[in-house]
Amino acid sequence: MFGRSIAAAEQLYNAGFENLFWVQGGLEAAEEEDFEREGSQAFKLAGIGGVSEFFGWTDQQRAQAAKEGWGYRLLFTGRLVGAIVLADALFVGAQSIGPLLQQLQPH
């Protein structure tokens, strides 16, 4: 978002960094050859995190899946199915523990 990137640039500038720039359109608009980088991690995937990255829902991951095929897609599908099974188990477990906790409470 525009506001967050400007605020981050201001904090970096106040911390002594001077060679700062803003990428209009964000990382999705940037191309690999637009920036120098260290290491082999693809630039667009280096800053992704959170739930979207875990399940492979980012634009970059969908593009990678189109190139790499079913194996790449199955990994993230497995993660999604695992999360659903875990959520279901937690829900069922909570329903089972509720009556037990009620029995333990003094009336």
Phi and psi restraints in degrees (range 20) as a CNS / XPLOR table:
assign (resid 1 and name C) (resid 2 and name N)
       (resid 2 and name CA) (resid 2 and name C) 1.0 -58.6 20.0 2
assign (resid 2 and name N) (resid 2 and name CA)
       (resid 2 and name C) (resid 3 and name N) 1.0 -48.8 20.0 2
assign (resid 2 and name C) (resid 3 and name N)
       (resid 3 and name CA) (resid 3 and name C) 1.0 -62.5 20.0 2
assign (resid 3 and name N) (resid 3 and name CA)
       (resid 3 and name C) (resid 4 and name N) 1.0 -41.6 20.0 2
assign (resid 3 and name C) (resid 4 and name N)
       (resid 4 and name CA) (resid 4 and name C) 1.0 -67.5 20.0 2
assign (resid 4 and name N) (resid 4 and name CA)
       (resid 4 and name C) (resid 5 and name N) 1.0 -41.6 20.0 2
assign (resid 4 and name C) (resid 5 and name N)
       (resid 5 and name CA) (resid 5 and name C) 1.0 -69.0 20.0 2
assign (resid 5 and name N) (resid 5 and name CA)
       (resid 5 and name C) (resid 6 and name N) 1.0 -36.9 20.0 2
assign (resid 5 and name C) (resid 6 and name N)
       (resid 6 and name CA) (resid 6 and name C) 1.0 -66.8 20.0 2
assign (resid 6 and name N) (resid 6 and name CA)
       (resid 6 and name C) (resid 7 and name N) 1.0 -43.0 20.0 2
assign (resid 6 and name C) (resid 7 and name N)
       (resid 7 and name CA) (resid 7 and name C) 1.0 -63.0 20.0 2
assign (resid 7 and name N) (resid 7 and name CA)
       (resid 7 and name C) (resid 8 and name N) 1.0 -40.8 20.0 2
assign (resid 7 and name C) (resid 8 and name N)
       (resid 8 and name CA) (resid 8 and name C) 1.0 -65.3 20.0 2
assign (resid 8 and name N) (resid 8 and name CA)
       (resid 8 and name C) (resid 9 and name N) 1.0 -43.1 20.0 2
assign (resid 8 and name C) (resid 9 and name N)
       (resid 9 and name CA) (resid 9 and name C) 1.0 -62.5 20.0 2
assign (resid 9 and name N) (resid 9 and name CA)
       (resid 9 and name C) (resid 10 and name N) 1.0 -39.2 20.0 2
assign (resid 9 and name C) (resid 10 and name N)
       (resid 10 and name CA) (resid 10 and name C) 1.0 -64.2 20.0 2
assign (resid 10 and name N) (resid 10 and name CA)
       (resid 10 and name C) (resid 11 and name N) 1.0 -42.7 20.0 2
assign (resid 10 and name C) (resid 11 and name N)
       (resid 11 and name CA) (resid 11 and name C) 1.0 -63.4 20.0 2
assign (resid 11 and name N) (resid 11 and name CA)
       (resid 11 and name C) (resid 12 and name N) 1.0 -42.3 20.0 2
assign (resid 11 and name C) (resid 12 and name N)
       (resid 12 and name CA) (resid 12 and name C) 1.0 -64.0 20.0 2
assign (resid 12 and name N) (resid 12 and name CA)
       (resid 12 and name C) (resid 13 and name N) 1.0 -41.9 20.0 2
assign (resid 12 and name C) (resid 13 and name N)
       (resid 13 and name CA) (resid 13 and name C) 1.0 -62.0 20.0 2
assign (resid 13 and name N) (resid 13 and name CA)
       (resid 13 and name C) (resid 14 and name N) 1.0 -43.8 20.0 2
assign (resid 13 and name C) (resid 14 and name N)
       (resid 14 and name CA) (resid 14 and name C) 1.0 -65.7 20.0 2
assign (resid 14 and name N) (resid 14 and name CA)
       (resid 14 and name C) (resid 15 and name N) 1.0 -23.6 20.0 2
assign (resid 14 and name C) (resid 15 and name N)
       (resid 15 and name CA) (resid 15 and name C) 1.0 -86.1 20.0 2
assign (resid 15 and name N) (resid 15 and name CA)
       (resid 15 and name C) (resid 16 and name N) 1.0 -0.6 20.0 2
assign (resid 15 and name C) (resid 16 and name N)
       (resid 16 and name CA) (resid 16 and name C) 1.0 109.3 20.0 2
assign (resid 16 and name N) (resid 16 and name CA)
       (resid 16 and name C) (resid 17 and name N) 1.0 -3.6 20.0 2
assign (resid 16 and name C) (resid 17 and name N)
       (resid 17 and name CA) (resid 17 and name C) 1.0 -79.1 20.0 2
assign (resid 17 and name N) (resid 17 and name CA)
       (resid 17 and name C) (resid 18 and name N) 1.0 138.4 20.0 2
assign (resid 17 and name C) (resid 18 and name N)
       (resid 18 and name CA) (resid 18 and name C) 1.0 -119.3 20.0 2
assign (resid 18 and name N) (resid 18 and name CA)
       (resid 18 and name C) (resid 19 and name N) 1.0 -28.8 20.0 2
assign (resid 18 and name C) (resid 19 and name N)
       (resid 19 and name CA) (resid 19 and name C) 1.0 -90.9 20.0 2
assign (resid 19 and name N) (resid 19 and name CA)
       (resid 19 and name C) (resid 20 and name N) 1.0 72.3 20.0 2
assign (resid 19 and name C) (resid 20 and name N)
       (resid 20 and name CA) (resid 20 and name C) 1.0 -111.6 20.0 2
assign (resid 20 and name N) (resid 20 and name CA)
       (resid 20 and name C) (resid 21 and name N) 1.0 149.6 20.0 2
assign (resid 20 and name C) (resid 21 and name N)
       (resid 21 and name CA) (resid 21 and name C) 1.0 -150.9 20.0 2
assign (resid 21 and name N) (resid 21 and name CA)
       (resid 21 and name C) (resid 22 and name N) 1.0 161.4 20.0 2
assign (resid 21 and name C) (resid 22 and name N)
       (resid 22 and name CA) (resid 22 and name C) 1.0 -115.8 20.0 2
assign (resid 22 and name N) (resid 22 and name CA)
       (resid 22 and name C) (resid 23 and name N) 1.0 132.9 20.0 2
assign (resid 22 and name C) (resid 23 and name N)
       (resid 23 and name CA) (resid 23 and name C) 1.0 -95.1 20.0 2
assign (resid 23 and name N) (resid 23 and name CA)
       (resid 23 and name C) (resid 24 and name N) 1.0 108.5 20.0 2
assign (resid 23 and name C) (resid 24 and name N)
       (resid 24 and name CA) (resid 24 and name C) 1.0 -63.5 20.0 2
assign (resid 24 and name N) (resid 24 and name CA)
       (resid 24 and name C) (resid 25 and name N) 1.0 125.7 20.0 2
assign (resid 24 and name C) (resid 25 and name N)
       (resid 25 and name CA) (resid 25 and name C) 1.0 93.0 20.0 2
assign (resid 25 and name N) (resid 25 and name CA)
       (resid 25 and name C) (resid 26 and name N) 1.0 -5.9 20.0 2
assign (resid 25 and name C) (resid 26 and name N)
       (resid 26 and name CA) (resid 26 and name C) 1.0 77.8 20.0 2
assign (resid 26 and name N) (resid 26 and name CA)
       (resid 26 and name C) (resid 27 and name N) 1.0 -171.7 20.0 2
assign (resid 26 and name C) (resid 27 and name N)
       (resid 27 and name CA) (resid 27 and name C) 1.0 -63.6 20.0 2
assign (resid 27 and name N) (resid 27 and name CA)
       (resid 27 and name C) (resid 28 and name N) 1.0 -28.8 20.0 2
assign (resid 27 and name C) (resid 28 and name N)
       (resid 28 and name CA) (resid 28 and name C) 1.0 -64.5 20.0 2
assign (resid 28 and name N) (resid 28 and name CA)
       (resid 28 and name C) (resid 29 and name N) 1.0 -27.0 20.0 2
assign (resid 28 and name C) (resid 29 and name N)
       (resid 29 and name CA) (resid 29 and name C) 1.0 -85.2 20.0 2
assign (resid 29 and name N) (resid 29 and name CA)
       (resid 29 and name C) (resid 30 and name N) 1.0 -17.5 20.0 2
assign (resid 29 and name C) (resid 30 and name N)
       (resid 30 and name CA) (resid 30 and name C) 1.0 -79.6 20.0 2
assign (resid 30 and name N) (resid 30 and name CA)
       (resid 30 and name C) (resid 31 and name N) 1.0 151.7 20.0 2
assign (resid 30 and name C) (resid 31 and name N)
       (resid 31 and name CA) (resid 31 and name C) 1.0 -109.8 20.0 2
assign (resid 31 and name N) (resid 31 and name CA)
       (resid 31 and name C) (resid 32 and name N) 1.0 152.5 20.0 2
assign (resid 31 and name C) (resid 32 and name N)
       (resid 32 and name CA) (resid 32 and name C) 1.0 -51.7 20.0 2
assign (resid 32 and name N) (resid 32 and name CA)
       (resid 32 and name C) (resid 33 and name N) 1.0 -41.1 20.0 2
assign (resid 32 and name C) (resid 33 and name N)
       (resid 33 and name CA) (resid 33 and name C) 1.0 -77.4 20.0 2
assign (resid 33 and name N) (resid 33 and name CA)
       (resid 33 and name C) (resid 34 and name N) 1.0 -4.0 20.0 2
assign (resid 33 and name C) (resid 34 and name N)
       (resid 34 and name CA) (resid 34 and name C) 1.0 -73.9 20.0 2
assign (resid 34 and name N) (resid 34 and name CA)
       (resid 34 and name C) (resid 35 and name N) 1.0 -21.0 20.0 2
assign (resid 34 and name C) (resid 35 and name N)
       (resid 35 and name CA) (resid 35 and name C) 1.0 -132.9 20.0 2
assign (resid 35 and name N) (resid 35 and name CA)
       (resid 35 and name C) (resid 36 and name N) 1.0 147.9 20.0 2
assign (resid 35 and name C) (resid 36 and name N)
       (resid 36 and name CA) (resid 36 and name C) 1.0 -82.6 20.0 2
assign (resid 36 and name N) (resid 36 and name CA)
       (resid 36 and name C) (resid 37 and name N) 1.0 146.6 20.0 2
assign (resid 36 and name C) (resid 37 and name N)
       (resid 37 and name CA) (resid 37 and name C) 1.0 -146.9 20.0 2
assign (resid 37 and name N) (resid 37 and name CA)
       (resid 37 and name C) (resid 38 and name N) 1.0 161.2 20.0 2
assign (resid 37 and name C) (resid 38 and name N)
       (resid 38 and name CA) (resid 38 and name C) 1.0 -107.8 20.0 2
assign (resid 38 and name N) (resid 38 and name CA)
       (resid 38 and name C) (resid 39 and name N) 1.0 144.0 20.0 2
assign (resid 38 and name C) (resid 39 and name N)
       (resid 39 and name CA) (resid 39 and name C) 1.0 88.5 20.0 2
assign (resid 39 and name N) (resid 39 and name CA)
       (resid 39 and name C) (resid 40 and name N) 1.0 178.5 20.0 2
assign (resid 39 and name C) (resid 40 and name N)
       (resid 40 and name CA) (resid 40 and name C) 1.0 -100.7 20.0 2
assign (resid 40 and name N) (resid 40 and name CA)
       (resid 40 and name C) (resid 41 and name N) 1.0 -7.5 20.0 2
assign (resid 40 and name C) (resid 41 and name N)
       (resid 41 and name CA) (resid 41 and name C) 1.0 -64.1 20.0 2
assign (resid 41 and name N) (resid 41 and name CA)
       (resid 41 and name C) (resid 42 and name N) 1.0 132.4 20.0 2
assign (resid 41 and name C) (resid 42 and name N)
       (resid 42 and name CA) (resid 42 and name C) 1.0 -59.1 20.0 2
assign (resid 42 and name N) (resid 42 and name CA)
       (resid 42 and name C) (resid 43 and name N) 1.0 138.3 20.0 2
assign (resid 42 and name C) (resid 43 and name N)
       (resid 43 and name CA) (resid 43 and name C) 1.0 -58.0 20.0 2
assign (resid 43 and name N) (resid 43 and name CA)
       (resid 43 and name C) (resid 44 and name N) 1.0 -45.7 20.0 2
assign (resid 43 and name C) (resid 44 and name N)
       (resid 44 and name CA) (resid 44 and name C) 1.0 -68.1 20.0 2
assign (resid 44 and name N) (resid 44 and name CA)
       (resid 44 and name C) (resid 45 and name N) 1.0 -26.5 20.0 2
assign (resid 44 and name C) (resid 45 and name N)
       (resid 45 and name CA) (resid 45 and name C) 1.0 -91.8 20.0 2
assign (resid 45 and name N) (resid 45 and name CA)
       (resid 45 and name C) (resid 46 and name N) 1.0 -10.3 20.0 2
assign (resid 45 and name C) (resid 46 and name N)
       (resid 46 and name CA) (resid 46 and name C) 1.0 -68.4 20.0 2
assign (resid 46 and name N) (resid 46 and name CA)
       (resid 46 and name C) (resid 47 and name N) 1.0 -32.2 20.0 2
assign (resid 46 and name C) (resid 47 and name N)
       (resid 47 and name CA) (resid 47 and name C) 1.0 -102.8 20.0 2
assign (resid 47 and name N) (resid 47 and name CA)
       (resid 47 and name C) (resid 48 and name N) 1.0 6.0 20.0 2
assign (resid 47 and name C) (resid 48 and name N)
       (resid 48 and name CA) (resid 48 and name C) 1.0 -84.1 20.0 2
assign (resid 48 and name N) (resid 48 and name CA)
       (resid 48 and name C) (resid 49 and name N) 1.0 144.8 20.0 2
assign (resid 48 and name C) (resid 49 and name N)
       (resid 49 and name CA) (resid 49 and name C) 1.0 -160.9 20.0 2
assign (resid 49 and name N) (resid 49 and name CA)
       (resid 49 and name C) (resid 50 and name N) 1.0 -174.6 20.0 2
assign (resid 49 and name C) (resid 50 and name N)
       (resid 50 and name CA) (resid 50 and name C) 1.0 82.5 20.0 2
assign (resid 50 and name N) (resid 50 and name CA)
       (resid 50 and name C) (resid 51 and name N) 1.0 -164.1 20.0 2
assign (resid 50 and name C) (resid 51 and name N)
       (resid 51 and name CA) (resid 51 and name C) 1.0 -63.7 20.0 2
assign (resid 51 and name N) (resid 51 and name CA)
       (resid 51 and name C) (resid 52 and name N) 1.0 -42.4 20.0 2
assign (resid 51 and name C) (resid 52 and name N)
       (resid 52 and name CA) (resid 52 and name C) 1.0 -59.3 20.0 2
assign (resid 52 and name N) (resid 52 and name CA)
       (resid 52 and name C) (resid 53 and name N) 1.0 -42.3 20.0 2
assign (resid 52 and name C) (resid 53 and name N)
       (resid 53 and name CA) (resid 53 and name C) 1.0 -68.4 20.0 2
assign (resid 53 and name N) (resid 53 and name CA)
       (resid 53 and name C) (resid 54 and name N) 1.0 -40.8 20.0 2
assign (resid 53 and name C) (resid 54 and name N)
       (resid 54 and name CA) (resid 54 and name C) 1.0 -59.9 20.0 2
assign (resid 54 and name N) (resid 54 and name CA)
       (resid 54 and name C) (resid 55 and name N) 1.0 -39.7 20.0 2
assign (resid 54 and name C) (resid 55 and name N)
       (resid 55 and name CA) (resid 55 and name C) 1.0 -92.8 20.0 2
assign (resid 55 and name N) (resid 55 and name CA)
       (resid 55 and name C) (resid 56 and name N) 1.0 -0.7 20.0 2
assign (resid 55 and name C) (resid 56 and name N)
       (resid 56 and name CA) (resid 56 and name C) 1.0 74.3 20.0 2
assign (resid 56 and name N) (resid 56 and name CA)
       (resid 56 and name C) (resid 57 and name N) 1.0 32.6 20.0 2
assign (resid 56 and name C) (resid 57 and name N)
       (resid 57 and name CA) (resid 57 and name C) 1.0 -95.9 20.0 2
assign (resid 57 and name N) (resid 57 and name CA)
       (resid 57 and name C) (resid 58 and name N) 1.0 2.2 20.0 2
assign (resid 57 and name C) (resid 58 and name N)
       (resid 58 and name CA) (resid 58 and name C) 1.0 -79.2 20.0 2
assign (resid 58 and name N) (resid 58 and name CA)
       (resid 58 and name C) (resid 59 and name N) 1.0 157.0 20.0 2
assign (resid 58 and name C) (resid 59 and name N)
       (resid 59 and name CA) (resid 59 and name C) 1.0 -58.3 20.0 2
assign (resid 59 and name N) (resid 59 and name CA)
       (resid 59 and name C) (resid 60 and name N) 1.0 -40.3 20.0 2
assign (resid 59 and name C) (resid 60 and name N)
       (resid 60 and name CA) (resid 60 and name C) 1.0 -65.1 20.0 2
assign (resid 60 and name N) (resid 60 and name CA)
       (resid 60 and name C) (resid 61 and name N) 1.0 -40.3 20.0 2
assign (resid 60 and name C) (resid 61 and name N)
       (resid 61 and name CA) (resid 61 and name C) 1.0 -69.6 20.0 2
assign (resid 61 and name N) (resid 61 and name CA)
       (resid 61 and name C) (resid 62 and name N) 1.0 -36.7 20.0 2
assign (resid 61 and name C) (resid 62 and name N)
       (resid 62 and name CA) (resid 62 and name C) 1.0 -64.8 20.0 2
assign (resid 62 and name N) (resid 62 and name CA)
       (resid 62 and name C) (resid 63 and name N) 1.0 -39.1 20.0 2
assign (resid 62 and name C) (resid 63 and name N)
       (resid 63 and name CA) (resid 63 and name C) 1.0 -65.4 20.0 2
assign (resid 63 and name N) (resid 63 and name CA)
       (resid 63 and name C) (resid 64 and name N) 1.0 -41.1 20.0 2
assign (resid 63 and name C) (resid 64 and name N)
       (resid 64 and name CA) (resid 64 and name C) 1.0 -63.8 20.0 2
assign (resid 64 and name N) (resid 64 and name CA)
       (resid 64 and name C) (resid 65 and name N) 1.0 -40.6 20.0 2
assign (resid 64 and name C) (resid 65 and name N)
       (resid 65 and name CA) (resid 65 and name C) 1.0 -62.6 20.0 2
assign (resid 65 and name N) (resid 65 and name CA)
       (resid 65 and name C) (resid 66 and name N) 1.0 -37.0 20.0 2
assign (resid 65 and name C) (resid 66 and name N)
       (resid 66 and name CA) (resid 66 and name C) 1.0 -63.8 20.0 2
assign (resid 66 and name N) (resid 66 and name CA)
       (resid 66 and name C) (resid 67 and name N) 1.0 -33.2 20.0 2
assign (resid 66 and name C) (resid 67 and name N)
       (resid 67 and name CA) (resid 67 and name C) 1.0 -78.3 20.0 2
assign (resid 67 and name N) (resid 67 and name CA)
       (resid 67 and name C) (resid 68 and name N) 1.0 -41.3 20.0 2
assign (resid 67 and name C) (resid 68 and name N)
       (resid 68 and name CA) (resid 68 and name C) 1.0 -88.7 20.0 2
assign (resid 68 and name N) (resid 68 and name CA)
       (resid 68 and name C) (resid 69 and name N) 1.0 -22.3 20.0 2
assign (resid 68 and name C) (resid 69 and name N)
       (resid 69 and name CA) (resid 69 and name C) 1.0 96.3 20.0 2
assign (resid 69 and name N) (resid 69 and name CA)
       (resid 69 and name C) (resid 70 and name N) 1.0 -158.3 20.0 2
assign (resid 69 and name C) (resid 70 and name N)
       (resid 70 and name CA) (resid 70 and name C) 1.0 -68.9 20.0 2
assign (resid 70 and name N) (resid 70 and name CA)
       (resid 70 and name C) (resid 71 and name N) 1.0 -34.3 20.0 2
assign (resid 70 and name C) (resid 71 and name N)
       (resid 71 and name CA) (resid 71 and name C) 1.0 -58.3 20.0 2
assign (resid 71 and name N) (resid 71 and name CA)
       (resid 71 and name C) (resid 72 and name N) 1.0 -43.6 20.0 2
assign (resid 71 and name C) (resid 72 and name N)
       (resid 72 and name CA) (resid 72 and name C) 1.0 -63.8 20.0 2
assign (resid 72 and name N) (resid 72 and name CA)
       (resid 72 and name C) (resid 73 and name N) 1.0 -43.0 20.0 2
assign (resid 72 and name C) (resid 73 and name N)
       (resid 73 and name CA) (resid 73 and name C) 1.0 -67.5 20.0 2
assign (resid 73 and name N) (resid 73 and name CA)
       (resid 73 and name C) (resid 74 and name N) 1.0 -37.8 20.0 2
assign (resid 73 and name C) (resid 74 and name N)
       (resid 74 and name CA) (resid 74 and name C) 1.0 -65.7 20.0 2
assign (resid 74 and name N) (resid 74 and name CA)
       (resid 74 and name C) (resid 75 and name N) 1.0 -34.5 20.0 2
assign (resid 74 and name C) (resid 75 and name N)
       (resid 75 and name CA) (resid 75 and name C) 1.0 -57.0 20.0 2
assign (resid 75 and name N) (resid 75 and name CA)
       (resid 75 and name C) (resid 76 and name N) 1.0 -50.0 20.0 2
assign (resid 75 and name C) (resid 76 and name N)
       (resid 76 and name CA) (resid 76 and name C) 1.0 -75.0 20.0 2
assign (resid 76 and name N) (resid 76 and name CA)
       (resid 76 and name C) (resid 77 and name N) 1.0 -30.9 20.0 2
assign (resid 76 and name C) (resid 77 and name N)
       (resid 77 and name CA) (resid 77 and name C) 1.0 -65.1 20.0 2
assign (resid 77 and name N) (resid 77 and name CA)
       (resid 77 and name C) (resid 78 and name N) 1.0 -41.3 20.0 2
assign (resid 77 and name C) (resid 78 and name N)
       (resid 78 and name CA) (resid 78 and name C) 1.0 -60.1 20.0 2
assign (resid 78 and name N) (resid 78 and name CA)
       (resid 78 and name C) (resid 79 and name N) 1.0 -40.0 20.0 2
assign (resid 78 and name C) (resid 79 and name N)
       (resid 79 and name CA) (resid 79 and name C) 1.0 -63.5 20.0 2
assign (resid 79 and name N) (resid 79 and name CA)
       (resid 79 and name C) (resid 80 and name N) 1.0 -42.2 20.0 2
assign (resid 79 and name C) (resid 80 and name N)
       (resid 80 and name CA) (resid 80 and name C) 1.0 -65.4 20.0 2
assign (resid 80 and name N) (resid 80 and name CA)
       (resid 80 and name C) (resid 81 and name N) 1.0 -45.4 20.0 2
assign (resid 80 and name C) (resid 81 and name N)
       (resid 81 and name CA) (resid 81 and name C) 1.0 -62.0 20.0 2
assign (resid 81 and name N) (resid 81 and name CA)
       (resid 81 and name C) (resid 82 and name N) 1.0 -42.1 20.0 2
assign (resid 81 and name C) (resid 82 and name N)
       (resid 82 and name CA) (resid 82 and name C) 1.0 -60.6 20.0 2
assign (resid 82 and name N) (resid 82 and name CA)
       (resid 82 and name C) (resid 83 and name N) 1.0 -41.7 20.0 2
assign (resid 82 and name C) (resid 83 and name N)
       (resid 83 and name CA) (resid 83 and name C) 1.0 -65.3 20.0 2
assign (resid 83 and name N) (resid 83 and name CA)
       (resid 83 and name C) (resid 84 and name N) 1.0 -38.5 20.0 2
assign (resid 83 and name C) (resid 84 and name N)
       (resid 84 and name CA) (resid 84 and name C) 1.0 -66.1 20.0 2
assign (resid 84 and name N) (resid 84 and name CA)
       (resid 84 and name C) (resid 85 and name N) 1.0 -44.2 20.0 2
assign (resid 84 and name C) (resid 85 and name N)
       (resid 85 and name CA) (resid 85 and name C) 1.0 -62.3 20.0 2
assign (resid 85 and name N) (resid 85 and name CA)
       (resid 85 and name C) (resid 86 and name N) 1.0 -43.3 20.0 2
assign (resid 85 and name C) (resid 86 and name N)
       (resid 86 and name CA) (resid 86 and name C) 1.0 -62.3 20.0 2
assign (resid 86 and name N) (resid 86 and name CA)
       (resid 86 and name C) (resid 87 and name N) 1.0 -45.7 20.0 2
assign (resid 86 and name C) (resid 87 and name N)
       (resid 87 and name CA) (resid 87 and name C) 1.0 -61.6 20.0 2
assign (resid 87 and name N) (resid 87 and name CA)
       (resid 87 and name C) (resid 88 and name N) 1.0 -41.1 20.0 2
assign (resid 87 and name C) (resid 88 and name N)
       (resid 88 and name CA) (resid 88 and name C) 1.0 -64.2 20.0 2
assign (resid 88 and name N) (resid 88 and name CA)
       (resid 88 and name C) (resid 89 and name N) 1.0 -43.5 20.0 2
assign (resid 88 and name C) (resid 89 and name N)
       (resid 89 and name CA) (resid 89 and name C) 1.0 -62.9 20.0 2
assign (resid 89 and name N) (resid 89 and name CA)
       (resid 89 and name C) (resid 90 and name N) 1.0 -40.5 20.0 2
assign (resid 89 and name C) (resid 90 and name N)
       (resid 90 and name CA) (resid 90 and name C) 1.0 -65.0 20.0 2
assign (resid 90 and name N) (resid 90 and name CA)
       (resid 90 and name C) (resid 91 and name N) 1.0 -39.8 20.0 2
assign (resid 90 and name C) (resid 91 and name N)
       (resid 91 and name CA) (resid 91 and name C) 1.0 -65.3 20.0 2
assign (resid 91 and name N) (resid 91 and name CA)
       (resid 91 and name C) (resid 92 and name N) 1.0 -47.9 20.0 2
assign (resid 91 and name C) (resid 92 and name N)
       (resid 92 and name CA) (resid 92 and name C) 1.0 -63.5 20.0 2
assign (resid 92 and name N) (resid 92 and name CA)
       (resid 92 and name C) (resid 93 and name N) 1.0 -41.9 20.0 2
assign (resid 92 and name C) (resid 93 and name N)
       (resid 93 and name CA) (resid 93 and name C) 1.0 -61.7 20.0 2
assign (resid 93 and name N) (resid 93 and name CA)
       (resid 93 and name C) (resid 94 and name N) 1.0 -42.1 20.0 2
assign (resid 93 and name C) (resid 94 and name N)
       (resid 94 and name CA) (resid 94 and name C) 1.0 -63.7 20.0 2
assign (resid 94 and name N) (resid 94 and name CA)
       (resid 94 and name C) (resid 95 and name N) 1.0 -38.4 20.0 2
assign (resid 94 and name C) (resid 95 and name N)
       (resid 95 and name CA) (resid 95 and name C) 1.0 -66.4 20.0 2
assign (resid 95 and name N) (resid 95 and name CA)
       (resid 95 and name C) (resid 96 and name N) 1.0 -35.0 20.0 2
assign (resid 95 and name C) (resid 96 and name N)
       (resid 96 and name CA) (resid 96 and name C) 1.0 -74.7 20.0 2
assign (resid 96 and name N) (resid 96 and name CA)
       (resid 96 and name C) (resid 97 and name N) 1.0 -35.5 20.0 2
assign (resid 96 and name C) (resid 97 and name N)
       (resid 97 and name CA) (resid 97 and name C) 1.0 -77.3 20.0 2
assign (resid 97 and name N) (resid 97 and name CA)
       (resid 97 and name C) (resid 98 and name N) 1.0 -29.6 20.0 2
assign (resid 97 and name C) (resid 98 and name N)
       (resid 98 and name CA) (resid 98 and name C) 1.0 -51.7 20.0 2
assign (resid 98 and name N) (resid 98 and name CA)
       (resid 98 and name C) (resid 99 and name N) 1.0 -55.4 20.0 2
assign (resid 98 and name C) (resid 99 and name N)
       (resid 99 and name CA) (resid 99 and name C) 1.0 -62.1 20.0 2
assign (resid 99 and name N) (resid 99 and name CA)
       (resid 99 and name C) (resid 100 and name N) 1.0 -35.7 20.0 2
assign (resid 99 and name C) (resid 100 and name N)
       (resid 100 and name CA) (resid 100 and name C) 1.0 -63.7 20.0 2
assign (resid 100 and name N) (resid 100 and name CA)
       (resid 100 and name C) (resid 101 and name N) 1.0 -41.4 20.0 2
assign (resid 100 and name C) (resid 101 and name N)
       (resid 101 and name CA) (resid 101 and name C) 1.0 -65.9 20.0 2
assign (resid 101 and name N) (resid 101 and name CA)
       (resid 101 and name C) (resid 102 and name N) 1.0 -35.8 20.0 2
assign (resid 101 and name C) (resid 102 and name N)
       (resid 102 and name CA) (resid 102 and name C) 1.0 -65.2 20.0 2
assign (resid 102 and name N) (resid 102 and name CA)
       (resid 102 and name C) (resid 103 and name N) 1.0 -37.4 20.0 2
assign (resid 102 and name C) (resid 103 and name N)
       (resid 103 and name CA) (resid 103 and name C) 1.0 -67.4 20.0 2
assign (resid 103 and name N) (resid 103 and name CA)
       (resid 103 and name C) (resid 104 and name N) 1.0 -31.0 20.0 2
assign (resid 103 and name C) (resid 104 and name N)
       (resid 104 and name CA) (resid 104 and name C) 1.0 -77.9 20.0 2
assign (resid 104 and name N) (resid 104 and name CA)
       (resid 104 and name C) (resid 105 and name N) 1.0 -22.9 20.0 2
assign (resid 104 and name C) (resid 105 and name N)
       (resid 105 and name CA) (resid 105 and name C) 1.0 -72.8 20.0 2
assign (resid 105 and name N) (resid 105 and name CA)
       (resid 105 and name C) (resid 106 and name N) 1.0 135.4 20.0 2
assign (resid 105 and name C) (resid 106 and name N)
       (resid 106 and name CA) (resid 106 and name C) 1.0 -69.5 20.0 2
assign (resid 106 and name N) (resid 106 and name CA)
       (resid 106 and name C) (resid 107 and name N) 1.0 139.3 20.0 2
